[in-house]
Amino acid sequence: MRKRGGAAEPFRAPAAAPVPPICALWRTVAPWLALVAFLAAPPFVWPQSWLLAYLAQSAAMIVFALSYNLLLGETGLLSFGHATYAGLGALAAAQVFNRIGVPLALLPLIGGFGGALCGVLFGFIATRRSGTAFAMITLGLGELVVAAAWALPDWFGGEAGVAIDRASGTLLGAWSFGPAREAYALIALWCLLASAAMFALSRTPFMRLANAVRDNPARVAAIGCYPRRVRYGVVVVAAFFAGIAGTLGLINIELVSTESVGMMRSGAVLIATVIGGTAAFFGPVAGAVVLTFFSVVVASVTRAWLFYLGLFFVVVVVASPDGLAGLVERHAARLAMHGWRKCRAVYLWGTAGALSWGVAVVLAVQWAYAVQFGADDGAAVGAAGAPWRLAASSSPLWLGVIVLMLAVAGALGTRYARRARARLEGRSGSAQTAGDPR
């Protein structure tokens, strides 16, 4: 309290320094530049077929995760059947392409409308309830669609699925979209268009109303709006973009099967969205890239990729509940406040500890898989330029000693990183206390 003219005046903390317009613009543009660079730069640097396949899967998963975040992050709706819209939209696109022959460049739009029609039907049922009841209803609807996929082989294709020949469509100039590079260019373009559309949608008053429904539906109802109608509209819009994502996957592999509507795919998009973070628009983008990395790159090396994905998911949820986007935001704020020199010890010790823990876990898991499934599933490891494999015959004694040493090194690195962070935050708190005029 300060006195002015004998009257007590409450103390007001100094206002935070305004963010310069150039910095605010850079924060908005930088993620888009990173997304464009991720989609466009690798094919020119290394035009390999497996890289194009990985990027195409990443692009489709990016649109899929962003569409799911319209439900989970923007409206607070946890869905266990979001793959239904993607799979049925792709199926409708495949049937239309094979029977009518629309141009391939417009096929994602057909899949989007197919997903939206499914959203109109299923959303009318699911949005009658919210919260846990909504999640259970979407789970039941998803299982019903999976059962129908096996019961109607003429429409869903049965075990073989429904295939298309993307080169048989209408030519776009000299492009037939048969080569992988042409198909990937179309997928990347639609990924950017869909991402930009969802970004613009997230800034509309309708999505602000959806945020209000997420935070306080009773207050929204009190001002004359209907929370169920808002949820219904978001479900239809999210289903539209999910149908686009499913059709991008159809263009990539030229096949849509019953797995496209299964629970595994619905769980995958949920994991990608939570890993990336639901509070930031580009959080699901990061989560989609990470999930595709595990399912494509790590899966090509070891069959334990699901174990690593699950472990990574648990670590992210425990260490950073707001996902990778929240983690990056916090560390960026710390570096902006203290500078790299003061934060150097925190990051060096933290990196050393994380690497030690990671190598220890990989060695232990790969040896366990080699014992269980045979030497062919051991991890290829390079030591002094000489590759060797963890096999079932590897001595558990020396391997246990190495894993134990790495675990101890990881524990020490984590401990010293925490101490360095405590000292850094202590100095920051002392400086704020010294500058407090009270």
PLY file of the C-alpha trace (Angstrom):
ply
format ascii 1.0
element vertex 438
property float x
property float y
property float z
element edge 437
property int vertex1
property int vertex2
end_header
0.00 0.00 0.00
1.23 3.45 -0.86
-0.11 6.73 0.52
-0.90 9.70 -1.65
-2.35 12.75 0.06
-3.05 10.73 3.24
-5.17 8.15 1.38
-4.06 4.60 0.92
-3.64 3.52 -2.70
-3.31 -0.14 -3.62
-0.06 -1.13 -5.23
-0.21 -1.97 -8.91
2.50 -4.03 -10.52
4.11 -2.43 -13.53
2.49 -3.46 -16.76
4.32 -5.93 -18.94
6.23 -4.50 -21.85
4.12 -4.62 -25.00
5.18 -7.11 -27.65
6.62 -5.31 -30.70
4.46 -5.71 -33.82
7.32 -7.35 -35.72
7.65 -10.01 -32.98
3.92 -10.70 -32.97
3.96 -11.02 -36.76
6.94 -13.37 -36.60
5.21 -15.59 -34.05
2.27 -15.92 -36.44
4.27 -16.45 -39.63
7.07 -18.68 -38.30
4.92 -21.82 -37.77
3.54 -21.51 -41.28
7.01 -21.14 -42.73
8.11 -24.21 -40.78
5.13 -26.21 -42.08
5.79 -25.16 -45.69
9.49 -25.98 -45.31
8.68 -29.39 -43.83
6.37 -30.25 -46.73
8.29 -28.67 -49.62
12.01 -28.75 -48.83
12.77 -32.49 -48.28
11.60 -33.68 -51.74
14.04 -31.29 -53.42
16.93 -32.20 -51.15
16.40 -35.97 -51.13
13.74 -37.16 -53.62
13.43 -40.73 -52.36
10.21 -42.72 -52.63
10.13 -43.65 -48.95
10.58 -39.99 -47.98
7.66 -38.96 -50.19
5.53 -41.69 -48.60
6.48 -40.48 -45.12
5.71 -36.86 -45.95
2.39 -37.83 -47.57
1.34 -39.75 -44.46
2.43 -36.82 -42.30
0.40 -34.37 -44.39
-2.73 -36.51 -44.11
-2.24 -36.97 -40.37
-1.72 -33.21 -39.91
-5.15 -32.46 -41.41
-6.67 -35.32 -39.42
-5.21 -34.12 -36.11
-6.22 -30.51 -36.74
-9.78 -31.61 -37.49
-9.84 -33.63 -34.27
-8.60 -30.64 -32.30
-11.70 -28.73 -33.41
-13.57 -31.16 -31.16
-11.14 -31.76 -28.31
-9.24 -28.50 -28.03
-11.77 -25.95 -29.25
-15.03 -27.46 -27.97
-13.92 -29.88 -25.25
-15.48 -32.94 -26.92
-13.57 -36.19 -26.45
-14.37 -38.48 -29.38
-13.40 -42.14 -29.78
-14.86 -42.47 -33.26
-13.30 -39.67 -35.29
-11.83 -42.16 -37.75
-15.40 -42.95 -38.83
-15.65 -39.64 -40.67
-12.24 -39.98 -42.28
-12.82 -43.56 -43.39
-16.36 -43.05 -44.68
-15.37 -39.84 -46.44
-12.50 -41.64 -48.18
-14.82 -44.53 -49.05
-17.36 -42.15 -50.61
-14.57 -40.46 -52.56
-13.28 -43.81 -53.84
-16.75 -44.91 -54.97
-17.41 -41.60 -56.73
-13.98 -41.67 -58.39
-14.43 -45.22 -59.69
-18.01 -44.79 -60.89
-18.19 -41.17 -62.07
-14.57 -40.24 -62.65
-14.20 -36.82 -61.04
-10.80 -35.11 -61.35
-8.36 -36.32 -58.72
-7.55 -32.74 -57.71
-11.17 -32.31 -56.52
-11.41 -35.70 -54.84
-10.54 -34.41 -51.32
-13.51 -32.05 -51.58
-15.77 -35.02 -52.38
-14.38 -36.88 -49.38
-14.94 -33.82 -47.21
-18.60 -33.63 -48.16
-18.94 -37.37 -47.57
-17.47 -36.98 -44.07
-19.72 -33.99 -43.39
-22.83 -36.00 -44.32
-21.77 -38.68 -41.85
-21.21 -35.92 -39.30
-24.75 -34.64 -39.88
-26.14 -38.09 -39.07
-23.84 -39.24 -36.26
-23.43 -35.79 -34.75
-27.20 -35.46 -34.33
-27.09 -38.57 -32.14
-23.81 -37.96 -30.30
-24.36 -34.31 -29.38
-27.51 -35.08 -27.43
-25.09 -35.57 -24.54
-21.73 -34.07 -23.62
-18.72 -35.08 -21.58
-18.21 -38.78 -20.90
-21.56 -39.68 -22.43
-20.51 -38.08 -25.73
-17.28 -40.08 -25.72
-19.14 -43.34 -25.11
-21.69 -42.60 -27.83
-18.93 -41.94 -30.37
-17.25 -45.17 -29.30
-20.47 -47.10 -29.91
-21.09 -45.43 -33.26
-17.55 -46.20 -34.36
-17.96 -49.88 -33.49
-21.26 -49.96 -35.38
-19.54 -48.62 -38.49
-16.75 -51.21 -38.18
-19.34 -53.99 -37.92
-21.19 -52.61 -40.94
-17.95 -52.50 -42.91
-17.59 -56.27 -42.55
-21.30 -56.93 -43.09
-21.51 -54.93 -46.36
-18.59 -56.12 -48.51
-20.15 -54.82 -51.74
-19.86 -51.23 -50.51
-16.87 -51.42 -48.16
-14.87 -53.94 -50.21
-14.50 -56.53 -47.45
-10.95 -57.58 -46.58
-9.53 -56.23 -49.85
-11.04 -52.76 -49.42
-11.83 -50.37 -52.26
-8.94 -49.48 -54.56
-8.56 -46.65 -57.05
-6.14 -45.92 -59.87
-5.25 -42.28 -59.40
-3.64 -42.11 -62.86
-6.93 -43.02 -64.54
-8.59 -39.72 -63.70
-8.80 -36.54 -65.70
-5.41 -35.03 -66.51
-4.51 -31.66 -65.02
-2.34 -30.23 -67.75
0.56 -32.65 -68.12
0.00 -34.15 -64.68
-1.62 -37.57 -64.41
-0.83 -37.90 -60.66
0.47 -41.39 -61.32
4.07 -40.66 -60.24
4.63 -40.35 -56.51
5.99 -36.80 -56.80
2.84 -35.51 -58.54
0.55 -37.24 -56.06
2.54 -35.88 -53.14
2.40 -32.34 -54.55
-1.40 -32.58 -54.61
-1.50 -33.97 -51.05
0.82 -31.24 -49.73
-1.22 -28.51 -51.44
-4.47 -29.80 -49.93
-2.79 -30.09 -46.54
-1.84 -26.42 -46.63
-5.28 -25.36 -47.89
-7.11 -27.35 -45.22
-4.77 -26.13 -42.47
-5.25 -22.51 -43.55
-9.04 -22.97 -43.64
-9.07 -24.42 -40.12
-6.78 -21.66 -38.88
-9.17 -19.04 -40.29
-12.11 -20.93 -38.80
-10.49 -20.92 -35.36
-10.51 -17.10 -35.45
-14.23 -16.77 -36.22
-16.94 -15.81 -33.70
-18.45 -19.27 -34.11
-15.33 -20.95 -32.72
-15.16 -18.36 -29.93
-18.67 -19.47 -29.04
-17.47 -23.07 -29.14
-14.69 -22.10 -26.69
-17.35 -20.63 -24.41
-19.36 -23.85 -24.61
-16.23 -25.75 -23.67
-15.52 -23.53 -20.66
-19.01 -22.75 -19.34
-22.01 -24.17 -21.23
-24.45 -22.99 -18.56
-23.45 -19.35 -19.10
-23.72 -19.78 -22.88
-27.24 -21.11 -22.45
-28.04 -18.19 -20.14
-27.24 -15.64 -22.87
-29.64 -17.29 -25.31
-27.41 -19.70 -27.24
-27.88 -23.46 -27.46
-24.72 -25.41 -26.53
-25.96 -28.52 -28.30
-26.36 -26.67 -31.60
-22.85 -25.29 -31.28
-21.45 -28.77 -30.59
-23.43 -30.15 -33.51
-22.04 -27.55 -35.87
-18.46 -28.21 -34.74
-18.91 -31.96 -35.22
-20.10 -31.44 -38.80
-17.20 -29.10 -39.61
-14.66 -31.44 -37.99
-16.14 -34.36 -39.95
-15.72 -32.38 -43.18
-12.00 -31.86 -42.62
-11.61 -35.45 -41.39
-13.07 -36.60 -44.70
-10.47 -34.51 -46.51
-7.74 -36.14 -44.42
-9.03 -39.62 -45.19
-9.12 -38.84 -48.91
-5.52 -37.60 -48.81
-4.55 -40.98 -47.40
-6.58 -42.62 -50.19
-4.67 -40.66 -52.83
-1.39 -41.70 -51.23
-1.91 -45.47 -51.02
-4.78 -45.78 -53.57
-6.78 -47.92 -51.15
-9.37 -47.48 -48.40
-10.05 -50.47 -46.16
-12.01 -51.32 -43.04
-8.97 -50.37 -40.95
-9.61 -46.75 -41.93
-12.70 -46.64 -39.69
-11.31 -48.74 -36.83
-10.50 -47.84 -33.27
-6.75 -47.97 -33.91
-6.96 -44.95 -36.20
-9.23 -43.06 -33.80
-6.79 -43.75 -30.99
-3.85 -42.66 -33.16
-5.34 -39.22 -33.86
-6.15 -38.80 -30.17
-2.53 -39.62 -29.24
-1.15 -37.24 -31.88
-3.36 -34.37 -30.70
-2.52 -34.84 -27.02
1.21 -35.18 -27.71
1.26 -31.96 -29.69
-1.01 -30.02 -27.35
-4.61 -28.92 -27.71
-4.17 -25.33 -26.53
-2.14 -24.17 -29.55
-3.28 -24.41 -33.16
0.01 -25.91 -34.37
0.25 -28.33 -31.45
-1.57 -31.15 -33.32
0.72 -30.50 -36.29
3.77 -31.33 -34.18
1.97 -34.33 -32.69
1.07 -35.64 -36.15
4.68 -35.39 -37.32
5.91 -37.22 -34.20
3.29 -39.97 -34.49
4.08 -40.54 -38.18
7.79 -40.66 -37.32
7.17 -43.48 -34.85
4.79 -45.40 -37.12
6.98 -45.14 -40.23
10.63 -44.54 -39.33
10.86 -46.28 -35.94
8.57 -49.10 -37.10
10.95 -49.82 -39.99
13.77 -50.38 -37.49
12.14 -52.29 -34.65
8.86 -53.99 -33.86
8.94 -52.34 -30.42
7.83 -49.02 -31.91
4.44 -49.19 -30.17
6.21 -49.56 -26.83
8.36 -46.50 -27.55
5.34 -44.52 -28.70
3.42 -45.40 -25.55
6.39 -44.54 -23.35
6.87 -41.22 -25.13
3.16 -40.45 -24.75
3.28 -41.13 -21.00
6.40 -38.98 -20.55
4.84 -36.06 -22.45
1.57 -36.24 -20.53
3.35 -36.41 -17.16
6.06 -33.84 -17.86
4.02 -31.45 -20.01
0.22 -31.92 -19.84
-0.22 -29.15 -22.41
1.86 -31.08 -24.95
4.92 -30.24 -26.97
3.51 -26.83 -27.89
3.22 -25.82 -24.22
6.70 -27.19 -23.52
8.22 -25.13 -26.33
6.34 -22.03 -25.21
7.59 -22.32 -21.63
11.20 -22.84 -22.67
11.02 -19.98 -25.15
9.76 -17.70 -22.37
12.58 -18.88 -20.08
15.22 -18.18 -22.71
13.70 -14.78 -23.45
13.75 -13.89 -19.74
17.16 -15.21 -18.70
19.15 -15.64 -21.91
21.06 -18.69 -23.14
24.11 -18.21 -20.93
22.18 -18.43 -17.68
20.06 -21.33 -18.96
22.97 -23.22 -20.44
23.58 -25.46 -17.43
19.90 -26.43 -17.25
19.76 -27.54 -20.86
23.16 -29.24 -20.96
22.46 -31.33 -17.88
18.90 -32.00 -19.00
20.02 -33.15 -22.45
22.70 -35.41 -20.99
20.20 -36.97 -18.59
17.57 -37.50 -21.28
20.06 -39.11 -23.66
21.36 -41.44 -20.95
17.85 -42.51 -19.97
16.90 -42.98 -23.63
19.88 -45.19 -24.48
19.34 -47.26 -21.32
15.67 -47.85 -22.19
16.44 -48.71 -25.82
19.12 -51.25 -24.87
16.89 -52.92 -22.29
13.81 -53.03 -24.51
15.64 -54.26 -27.60
17.36 -57.03 -25.65
14.00 -58.08 -24.17
12.45 -58.19 -27.65
15.41 -60.18 -28.97
14.92 -62.74 -26.20
11.20 -62.94 -26.87
11.10 -62.91 -30.68
14.60 -63.92 -31.79
17.86 -62.30 -32.78
16.39 -60.79 -35.96
14.52 -58.27 -33.83
17.59 -57.01 -32.03
18.56 -53.39 -32.45
21.30 -52.53 -34.90
23.77 -50.39 -33.00
26.92 -48.79 -34.31
30.00 -48.98 -32.06
33.20 -47.42 -33.36
31.96 -47.84 -36.91
31.26 -51.58 -36.47
27.57 -52.43 -36.40
26.46 -55.21 -34.09
23.15 -56.57 -32.93
21.59 -57.22 -29.59
20.71 -60.89 -29.76
19.11 -63.35 -27.40
22.56 -64.81 -26.76
23.94 -61.48 -25.56
25.27 -61.67 -22.02
22.67 -60.23 -19.67
25.38 -59.47 -17.11
27.40 -56.93 -19.08
24.23 -55.57 -20.68
22.71 -55.08 -17.24
25.85 -53.29 -16.05
25.75 -50.92 -19.04
22.04 -50.22 -18.58
22.58 -49.60 -14.86
25.45 -47.18 -15.52
23.39 -45.31 -18.09
20.45 -45.14 -15.69
22.69 -43.73 -12.95
24.10 -41.18 -15.41
20.55 -40.23 -16.42
19.49 -39.82 -12.80
22.51 -37.62 -12.07
21.89 -35.51 -15.18
18.24 -35.05 -14.21
19.20 -34.13 -10.65
21.78 -31.54 -11.68
19.36 -30.09 -14.23
16.77 -29.63 -11.48
19.33 -27.96 -9.23
20.41 -25.61 -11.99
16.79 -24.73 -12.72
16.12 -24.11 -9.01
19.11 -21.76 -8.81
17.95 -19.96 -11.95
14.42 -19.52 -10.63
15.78 -18.50 -7.23
17.85 -15.74 -8.75
14.87 -14.62 -10.79
12.66 -14.55 -7.69
15.29 -12.60 -5.75
15.57 -10.03 -8.52
11.82 -9.56 -8.63
11.70 -9.16 -4.84
14.51 -6.60 -4.92
12.66 -4.62 -7.58
9.35 -4.64 -5.67
8.81 -1.08 -4.29
6.47 -2.21 -1.51
0 1
1 2
2 3
3 4
4 5
5 6
6 7
7 8
8 9
9 10
10 11
11 12
12 13
13 14
14 15
15 16
16 17
17 18
18 19
19 20
20 21
21 22
22 23
23 24
24 25
25 26
26 27
27 28
28 29
29 30
30 31
31 32
32 33
33 34
34 35
35 36
36 37
37 38
38 39
39 40
40 41
41 42
42 43
43 44
44 45
45 46
46 47
47 48
48 49
49 50
50 51
51 52
52 53
53 54
54 55
55 56
56 57
57 58
58 59
59 60
60 61
61 62
62 63
63 64
64 65
65 66
66 67
67 68
68 69
69 70
70 71
71 72
72 73
73 74
74 75
75 76
76 77
77 78
78 79
79 80
80 81
81 82
82 83
83 84
84 85
85 86
86 87
87 88
88 89
89 90
90 91
91 92
92 93
93 94
94 95
95 96
96 97
97 98
98 99
99 100
100 101
101 102
102 103
103 104
104 105
105 106
106 107
107 108
108 109
109 110
110 111
111 112
112 113
113 114
114 115
115 116
116 117
117 118
118 119
119 120
120 121
121 122
122 123
123 124
124 125
125 126
126 127
127 128
128 129
129 130
130 131
131 132
132 133
133 134
134 135
135 136
136 137
137 138
138 139
139 140
140 141
141 142
142 143
143 144
144 145
145 146
146 147
147 148
148 149
149 150
150 151
151 152
152 153
153 154
154 155
155 156
156 157
157 158
158 159
159 160
160 161
161 162
162 163
163 164
164 165
165 166
166 167
167 168
168 169
169 170
170 171
171 172
172 173
173 174
174 175
175 176
176 177
177 178
178 179
179 180
180 181
181 182
182 183
183 184
184 185
185 186
186 187
187 188
188 189
189 190
190 191
191 192
192 193
193 194
194 195
195 196
196 197
197 198
198 199
199 200
200 201
201 202
202 203
203 204
204 205
205 206
206 207
207 208
208 209
209 210
210 211
211 212
212 213
213 214
214 215
215 216
216 217
217 218
218 219
219 220
220 221
221 222
222 223
223 224
224 225
225 226
226 227
227 228
228 229
229 230
230 231
231 232
232 233
233 234
234 235
235 236
236 237
237 238
238 239
239 240
240 241
241 242
242 243
243 244
244 245
245 246
246 247
247 248
248 249
249 250
250 251
251 252
252 253
253 254
254 255
255 256
256 257
257 258
258 259
259 260
260 261
261 262
262 263
263 264
264 265
265 266
266 267
267 268
268 269
269 270
270 271
271 272
272 273
273 274
274 275
275 276
276 277
277 278
278 279
279 280
280 281
281 282
282 283
283 284
284 285
285 286
286 287
287 288
288 289
289 290
290 291
291 292
292 293
293 294
294 295
295 296
296 297
297 298
298 299
299 300
300 301
301 302
302 303
303 304
304 305
305 306
306 307
307 308
308 309
309 310
310 311
311 312
312 313
313 314
314 315
315 316
316 317
317 318
318 319
319 320
320 321
321 322
322 323
323 324
324 325
325 326
326 327
327 328
328 329
329 330
330 331
331 332
332 333
333 334
334 335
335 336
336 337
337 338
338 339
339 340
340 341
341 342
342 343
343 344
344 345
345 346
346 347
347 348
348 349
349 350
350 351
351 352
352 353
353 354
354 355
355 356
356 357
357 358
358 359
359 360
360 361
361 362
362 363
363 364
364 365
365 366
366 367
367 368
368 369
369 370
370 371
371 372
372 373
373 374
374 375
375 376
376 377
377 378
378 379
379 380
380 381
381 382
382 383
383 384
384 385
385 386
386 387
387 388
388 389
389 390
390 391
391 392
392 393
393 394
394 395
395 396
396 397
397 398
398 399
399 400
400 401
401 402
402 403
403 404
404 405
405 406
406 407
407 408
408 409
409 410
410 411
411 412
412 413
413 414
414 415
415 416
416 417
417 418
418 419
419 420
420 421
421 422
422 423
423 424
424 425
425 426
426 427
427 428
428 429
429 430
430 431
431 432
432 433
433 434
434 435
435 436
436 437
